[in-house]
Amino acid sequence: MSIGSAIRGTCIGHLDLTEFLAVDESAPVREVLEAMRDQNRTTTLVLREQELRGIFTERDVLRKVALRGEVLDRAVGELMTPSPVVVRADDTLLRAIRCMNEGHFRDLPVVDETGRVLGNLTDNAIVRHLADHLQAEVLNLPPEPGQVPATEEGA
């Protein structure tokens, strides 16, 4: 399998989408930050009655929370990025990578046709998937990119 076919032919639903943190939009930022730290997450999906309302990322923390202690007790819904870009489980990995590249995202919420959250697609999940499915290509890479042997090896 080539990397191109692995990207074009894989549906997002076949990747590991289980590693995500979701909170209600009324949750205090302080509690969301504690949960992100405790679960080692850089992204939180913000829900209202199980429907995705926004996304709260480490970038939001740096831009809207850091050095502003007064916002820690506000609802995360006030500081989240509303209406995030989403993908569906039947979208291709290629579409997800294009969305992530164009938007400079490291995470994409995955939703069903009703908007219910199915998971969160991370850049790490994509790399793990490609490495798992392209083991021969990954394991046979030289230790340094562009490295070419000076002499032929062989028996």
Contacts in CASP RR format, 6 or more apart in sequence:
PFRMAT RR
TARGET T0000
AUTHOR 0000-0000-0000
METHOD contacts of the structure
MODEL  1
MSIGSAIRGTCIGHLDLTEFLAVDESAPVREVLEAMRDQNRTTTLVLREQ
ELRGIFTERDVLRKVALRGEVLDRAVGELMTPSPVVVRADDTLLRAIRCM
NEGHFRDLPVVDETGRVLGNLTDNAIVRHLADHLQAEVLNLPPEPGQVPA
TEEGA
1 133 0 8 1.000
1 134 0 8 1.000
3 130 0 8 1.000
3 134 0 8 1.000
3 137 0 8 1.000
6 93 0 8 1.000
6 129 0 8 1.000
6 130 0 8 1.000
6 133 0 8 1.000
6 134 0 8 1.000
7 92 0 8 1.000
7 93 0 8 1.000
7 94 0 8 1.000
7 97 0 8 1.000
7 130 0 8 1.000
8 92 0 8 1.000
8 93 0 8 1.000
8 94 0 8 1.000
9 92 0 8 1.000
9 93 0 8 1.000
9 94 0 8 1.000
10 92 0 8 1.000
10 93 0 8 1.000
10 129 0 8 1.000
10 133 0 8 1.000
11 89 0 8 1.000
11 90 0 8 1.000
11 91 0 8 1.000
11 92 0 8 1.000
11 93 0 8 1.000
12 87 0 8 1.000
12 88 0 8 1.000
12 89 0 8 1.000
12 90 0 8 1.000
12 91 0 8 1.000
12 92 0 8 1.000
12 93 0 8 1.000
12 95 0 8 1.000
12 96 0 8 1.000
12 110 0 8 1.000
12 121 0 8 1.000
13 89 0 8 1.000
13 90 0 8 1.000
13 110 0 8 1.000
13 118 0 8 1.000
14 129 0 8 1.000
15 93 0 8 1.000
15 121 0 8 1.000
15 125 0 8 1.000
15 126 0 8 1.000
15 129 0 8 1.000
16 125 0 8 1.000
16 128 0 8 1.000
16 129 0 8 1.000
17 89 0 8 1.000
17 110 0 8 1.000
17 118 0 8 1.000
17 119 0 8 1.000
17 120 0 8 1.000
17 121 0 8 1.000
17 125 0 8 1.000
18 119 0 8 1.000
19 41 0 8 1.000
19 120 0 8 1.000
19 122 0 8 1.000
19 125 0 8 1.000
20 41 0 8 1.000
20 43 0 8 1.000
20 45 0 8 1.000
20 109 0 8 1.000
20 117 0 8 1.000
20 119 0 8 1.000
20 120 0 8 1.000
21 35 0 8 1.000
21 36 0 8 1.000
21 39 0 8 1.000
21 41 0 8 1.000
21 43 0 8 1.000
21 44 0 8 1.000
21 45 0 8 1.000
22 44 0 8 1.000
22 45 0 8 1.000
22 46 0 8 1.000
22 47 0 8 1.000
22 117 0 8 1.000
23 31 0 8 1.000
23 32 0 8 1.000
23 35 0 8 1.000
23 44 0 8 1.000
23 45 0 8 1.000
23 46 0 8 1.000
23 47 0 8 1.000
23 56 0 8 1.000
23 76 0 8 1.000
24 46 0 8 1.000
24 47 0 8 1.000
24 48 0 8 1.000
25 46 0 8 1.000
25 47 0 8 1.000
25 48 0 8 1.000
25 53 0 8 1.000
25 54 0 8 1.000
25 75 0 8 1.000
25 76 0 8 1.000
25 77 0 8 1.000
25 80 0 8 1.000
26 75 0 8 1.000
26 76 0 8 1.000
26 77 0 8 1.000
27 75 0 8 1.000
27 76 0 8 1.000
28 72 0 8 1.000
28 73 0 8 1.000
28 74 0 8 1.000
28 75 0 8 1.000
28 76 0 8 1.000
29 65 0 8 1.000
29 71 0 8 1.000
29 72 0 8 1.000
29 73 0 8 1.000
29 74 0 8 1.000
29 75 0 8 1.000
29 76 0 8 1.000
29 79 0 8 1.000
30 72 0 8 1.000
30 73 0 8 1.000
32 44 0 8 1.000
32 56 0 8 1.000
32 76 0 8 1.000
33 61 0 8 1.000
33 65 0 8 1.000
33 72 0 8 1.000
35 41 0 8 1.000
35 44 0 8 1.000
36 42 0 8 1.000
36 44 0 8 1.000
36 58 0 8 1.000
42 57 0 8 1.000
42 58 0 8 1.000
42 106 0 8 1.000
42 107 0 8 1.000
43 55 0 8 1.000
43 56 0 8 1.000
43 57 0 8 1.000
43 58 0 8 1.000
43 106 0 8 1.000
43 107 0 8 1.000
43 120 0 8 1.000
43 122 0 8 1.000
44 55 0 8 1.000
44 56 0 8 1.000
44 57 0 8 1.000
44 76 0 8 1.000
45 52 0 8 1.000
45 54 0 8 1.000
45 55 0 8 1.000
45 109 0 8 1.000
45 117 0 8 1.000
45 119 0 8 1.000
45 120 0 8 1.000
46 52 0 8 1.000
46 53 0 8 1.000
46 54 0 8 1.000
46 55 0 8 1.000
46 56 0 8 1.000
46 76 0 8 1.000
46 77 0 8 1.000
46 80 0 8 1.000
47 53 0 8 1.000
47 117 0 8 1.000
50 116 0 8 1.000
50 117 0 8 1.000
51 115 0 8 1.000
51 116 0 8 1.000
52 84 0 8 1.000
52 86 0 8 1.000
52 109 0 8 1.000
52 111 0 8 1.000
52 115 0 8 1.000
52 117 0 8 1.000
53 77 0 8 1.000
53 80 0 8 1.000
53 82 0 8 1.000
53 83 0 8 1.000
54 77 0 8 1.000
54 80 0 8 1.000
54 81 0 8 1.000
54 82 0 8 1.000
54 83 0 8 1.000
54 84 0 8 1.000
55 80 0 8 1.000
55 81 0 8 1.000
55 84 0 8 1.000
55 107 0 8 1.000
55 109 0 8 1.000
56 76 0 8 1.000
56 77 0 8 1.000
56 79 0 8 1.000
56 80 0 8 1.000
56 81 0 8 1.000
57 81 0 8 1.000
57 106 0 8 1.000
57 107 0 8 1.000
60 79 0 8 1.000
60 80 0 8 1.000
60 81 0 8 1.000
64 71 0 8 1.000
64 79 0 8 1.000
65 71 0 8 1.000
65 72 0 8 1.000
65 79 0 8 1.000
71 78 0 8 1.000
71 79 0 8 1.000
84 108 0 8 1.000
84 109 0 8 1.000
85 99 0 8 1.000
85 103 0 8 1.000
85 105 0 8 1.000
85 108 0 8 1.000
86 108 0 8 1.000
86 109 0 8 1.000
86 110 0 8 1.000
86 111 0 8 1.000
86 115 0 8 1.000
87 95 0 8 1.000
87 96 0 8 1.000
87 99 0 8 1.000
87 108 0 8 1.000
87 109 0 8 1.000
87 110 0 8 1.000
87 111 0 8 1.000
87 121 0 8 1.000
88 110 0 8 1.000
88 111 0 8 1.000
88 112 0 8 1.000
88 113 0 8 1.000
89 110 0 8 1.000
89 112 0 8 1.000
89 118 0 8 1.000
93 126 0 8 1.000
93 129 0 8 1.000
96 108 0 8 1.000
96 121 0 8 1.000
96 126 0 8 1.000
97 126 0 8 1.000
99 105 0 8 1.000
99 108 0 8 1.000
100 106 0 8 1.000
100 108 0 8 1.000
100 123 0 8 1.000
106 122 0 8 1.000
106 123 0 8 1.000
107 120 0 8 1.000
107 121 0 8 1.000
107 122 0 8 1.000
107 123 0 8 1.000
108 120 0 8 1.000
108 121 0 8 1.000
109 117 0 8 1.000
109 119 0 8 1.000
109 120 0 8 1.000
109 121 0 8 1.000
110 117 0 8 1.000
110 118 0 8 1.000
110 119 0 8 1.000
110 120 0 8 1.000
110 121 0 8 1.000
111 117 0 8 1.000
111 118 0 8 1.000
112 118 0 8 1.000
130 138 0 8 1.000
131 138 0 8 1.000
142 148 0 8 1.000
END
